[in-house]
């Protein structure tokens, strides 16, 4: 798993360095990789070899990886942040450790789990949780991305509580990198729209 994760990280950085403009690539990191003492060096090597600017890479940690039990996680995350790389906490709000992780880890982004987005228009609790995440992120100066947005109603509900970054099938489905290059040859670089200001915020996600 660690070797596969390393190869994915390198490939993502190499591919993204070829793209025009300044899109950001988000790469998932598993709990196994987080236990690897060489993870920080691997991130450094991926940036150096690819030539990708550090601010164009974001590492995603999944909350289901039981990060609370990883004593060395704060130091590793801090070292990754020192490189200029962003660190996001995926699946936020789905485990009991959520709030402690925000305190312990040098994060730059929280991702509202799709389970809350799915029912945001049908239950007050889901909308309340999403709003609470927005408030928490504001307190800690963190960006927020809502996952799993599939309908315009969900998009409008999230925009109504100030969520400016979203991902999901409403905006686009996953494609192999070769298909993205074909699309680029015919059209402009696919971009996600910042709903609050109208600005364009390109983001590519690699799992």
Buried (B, 14 or more C-beta within 10 A) or exposed (E): EBEEBBEBBBBBBBBBBEBEEEBBBBBBBBBBBBBBEEBBEBBBBBBEEBEBBBEBBBBBBBBEBEBBEBEEBBEBBEBBBEBEBBBBBBBBBBBEBBEEBBEBBBBBBBBBBBBBBBBBEEEEEBBEBBBBBBEBBEEEEBBBBBBBBBBEEBBEBBBEBBBBBBBBEBBEEEEEBEEBEEBEEEEEBBBBBEBEEEEEBBBBBBE
